[in-house]
C-alpha cells in the first residue's frame, strides 16, 4: 500500500516527527518561520495529513488545496485559526492539543501577574543600566497580591489551574463563564464565586484572561471595560491577543485607568500596538505560555497521535469535530 504523505508546517519537537515518520513519509518546512500562504497551499496538494500551527489559517481554501487530505492536527490548544464548521461539512477530522500545556500556561500567567505587580522588568532594567543608587523607601512600589481578588475570565482547564495555583496567596476568586456553567472545582476548593462580567471588572484586583477567541470574546476588553476596572488593578492575558483591544489598553495604561498589564499574546502578532513597548507598566512576553520542555514535547506527540489516528480512520484523542465519527 502507498505510504501516507504528511507535511508539518514548521519544525516541532523531534519526538512527534519521529512518531509520524514511523507510519508515513514526512516533510517538515525547513524554514523556522510561518509559511508563506501560497507556498503552503502548493505544498499540501498531495498530502494526506498536515500538522500546522496557530499561525496557519485552516479554512475552505486550505482544504480545497489538499484534495487527498484525511485530517489536520493543530500544534496548539487554541483553534481560532481553524474553520471547524467547514472541516466538519467536508467530513474532515481536525484536532488540537488540550491538557498538555495547562500548567505551563497557568504558570506563565502567574509569572506575568507577579512581574507586572512587582515591577520586575522595570527594576531589572534599572539594575542592568547601572542607574540604581541604593535602597530607597519609595522605590518601585508595586501592588499587593496576597489576600487580593483574582478574576478569572474563562474558567476552563487553564483558568482553573491558574486559580488553584494561587491557593497559597489566599486570594478571593471570582470567575465568569460564557456557558453559565458553574465550576465545581473552583467553588469547592477556593470558595470561588461565579459573577457577571461587570462584577468581575469592578471587584477584581487582578484579571487573568483564559477564554478562547470567538466572535463574542473579540475585544471583550476595550476602553469601556478598562474604565470599569479599579485604577489599582492589573490585567494578564495568556489566551489570545484580540480578546483585548490593544490600542485601548495602551490608552488605559498611559492614563492610569488601570495599574498595569502582563501580556503573552497580541492582537496582531508579532507586532504590538504603537506605544505599548514604551510603557513601564506593562510586561510583554513573546507568546511563550506553553514553552516548557515537557509541554512542547507533549504537544508534538499528542498532535502526532491525533494525526496517526485520523490517517487510520480512527477518532483522534482530542478531536474538535468528533461528530463526524458518529
Ligand atoms: C496554544 O496552544 O494555543 C498556545 O497559544 C501556543 O501553545
Boltz pocket constraint, residues with backbone or C-beta under 6 A from the ligand:
constraints:
  - pocket:
      binder: B
      contacts: [[A, 54], [A, 75], [A, 76], [A, 77], [A, 78], [A, 79], [A, 97], [A, 101], [A, 238], [A, 239], [A, 287], [A, 289], [A, 290]]
      max_distance: 6.0
